[in-house]
Amino acid sequence: MRRTMQIESTNQQVSEQDTNRLRILIADDHPLVREGLAAIIGRQPDMQVVAQARNGGEALQKFLSESPDLCLLDLRMPGTDGIEAIGAILAERPSARVIILTSFETQEDIYRAVQAGAKGYFLKDSPPEELIECIRAVAAGGTWIPPAVGAKLAKRVTDQELTAREKEVLQALATGKSNKEIGVAYNISEATVKVHVTHILEKLKVGGRTEAINQAVKRGLVQMR
């Protein structure tokens, strides 16, 4: 009888420990990255990985089914990326806590992640102990933005915003299209394209197209394929 009571008491303690652990979802399209993160987190007595996802769409499904306390999302995944996944998750669960995991730290990537609602921005080449600090800070209701990332975010916030059309024209410029080709692509006059290009140069504070493209790539405003 005493042994049965001891077993029940032990089981209850284990159950309480599981309940008190921080439940985490990991979403990354690279299996080795997911397993590495899961191993780091699994070594913490107050944390457990409850689900893993390969893309943003799967991350949303797992988030809704598992209701984790916190989600680690890779910034760039096939299909639905991390930014889109944040929006989808927060639309369903406004109180969700999300950390973006990435190898990229361009101004635009950082700005988009924070604008979407990420509470943390963690660079994958950072030490493992910083990941744990980041998770604990965000789980406690805080934010985690490394100083270097914060400096880039501050600069991006003060920059003039490009319009949706200007971003399209800038992307077209980066692929080598002429004003005439851009006009045909977007059904606008060549003169209108020139106006957009002038505004782009002014907002990026550059003197020519080549410099504009270089600046756009550096800031993450365009994707070079």
N, C-alpha and C positions, 0 to 999 in steps of 0.2 A: 504493500500500500504506500509506504514511504517512498519507495523507488518510483512508483507511478506518479506520485505528487512531484518528485524532483524532475522527472522527465517533462511533465506538464509545465512546470515552472520554467525549465530551460527553453522549451518551445515558445512559451509566452515571451521570454526575453528576446529570443531571436526574432520573433514576429515584430516586437516593438522596435528593435534595431532597424529592421527593414523599413518600417513605417517612418522612422525618423530620418532615414537616408534621403539625400537630395536625388531625385529621380531625373535622369538626363537622357535626352535623345540626341544622337549624332547623325548628321546627314553630310555625306561626302561621296563623290563618285569613284573614289579610289579605295578599294578594299583594304589595302595595307595601311592607309591613313586612318580609316575607321578603326581597324584593329589596334593600331598604335595608340590612338586616343582612348579607346576603351580600356586598354591595359593601364595607362596612366591614371585614368579616373578610378578604375577598379581597385587600385592600391590604396585609395582613400577610404577610411572606415565610415565616413559620413556621406559617401556618394555611391551611386550605382547607375550603370547604363541600362535603361529599360527597353530601348529600341534603337535600331540603326536603319538608315535610309540611303538610297543610291542617288536620289535626285530630289528636287523641290516638291514635285507632286507626291512622291512617296512620303516625304517628310510631313506634309500636311495630313495625309491619311494616318500615319503613325502617331502624330501629335494628337489628333482627335480621338484615336482609339486608346492610347496609353495615358493621355493627360500628364505629360512630364512636367516637372517644376521648371525646367530650363531646356533650351534647345541650342545645339551648336550646329550652325549651318555654313557649309562651304559657299563662298561667294559665287564661284563660277562652276555650274554643273550643267550637263546636257538637259535640254527641255526647259523645265522651269528652274531658273537659277535662284541663288540665295535671296536676292532682293525681291523677286516676285513671290517667293515662298514666305518671306516675312509678311508681306502685305496680305497674303491669303490666310496665314495663321492668325494675324492680329484681327482680321475681319471676323474670324470665328471666335477667337479668345483674346479680347483687347488687353487683358492683363498678362499675356504671355511674355516671358523673358527670353530674349534671343541674343545670341552672340554670333557674330560673323567670323568665320575662320577663312584666312586667305593668305596667299603668297604675294598679293598685289596691294600696293599702298598709294595708288594714284589719287589725286585730289577728288576726282569725280567718283571713283569707287567708294571712298570714305564718305563723301557727302551723300551719295545715294543710299548707302547703308544706314546712316544716321537718320536721314529724312524718312526712310521706310519704317524706322522704329527700333533698330538694333540698339541694345543697351551696352554692347561690348564689341570691340573690333580687335581681334587677336591675330597676330602674324604667325604663320606656321613655323618660322625659323626661330621663334622665341623659346627660351628654356621651359621645360615641362612644369617647373614650379610656378612659373608665371601664369600658366594656363589654370592651375588650381586657384591661384589668387584671383584671377579674372572671374572664374566661375563663382567663387564665394562672394566676391564683391557684387556681381550682378544678381545672384540669388538673394542677397540681403537687401536688394532694392536700389543699389547704386549703379554706377556706370564704370566702364573700363575703356579708356582711350589712351594708349601710350603717348608720351610727350611728342615724339616725332610725328605721329599720326595726328595728334591734336593741332600741331602747328600747321600741317597741310590743310586740315579742316578749317582752321581759322582763316587761312588765306583764301580758300575756296568760297567761304561765306561772304567775303568782301568783294569777290569778283562779280562782274556783271553777268547776269544769267542770259544765255543764248535762248532764243525762241526755238520752238519745235522745228520750224522751217529752216532756221539758221543752222541747226544741228544736222538736218538732212543735207543741206547744201555743203556743209563742212565735210560730212562723210563722203559725199560725192567728189569733192575736191581731193580728198585723200586717196580715192581710187583712180585719180588721173583724168576725170571727166572735164571737158571744156565748159565754158559758160553756156554755149549753144546746146551741148548735150544735156547739161543739167536742166536747162529750160524745157527741152523736149520731155525729159523724164518726169518733170513735175508740172508740166502744162502751164508754164509761166514764161513771160518774155525774157529775152536775153538781158534787157535793161534792168528788169527786176532782179535777176540773178546778180548783176553787178552791184546793185544796192545792198543785197544780202551779204555779198562778199565784203563790201566796205564796212558794214556793221560788224561783221565777224572780226575783221582786222582791228577795228577800234576796241571791241570788247576784250579781245585777247591781248591787246597792247603790243601788236607786232606790225612789222612794216611790209610784209609780203606773204604770198600764198605758201611758199615753202616753209617759212618761219611759222605760219599759222598751223600748218599740218604737223610740224615738229612739236609745237606747243600743245596741240590737241592730243597727240599721241602720249606725250609726257603726262598730261593731266588725266588721260583716260576718257577723253571726250569722243574719240573715234576708235574703232576696232580695225586694225590692219590685218587683213586675211591673206 
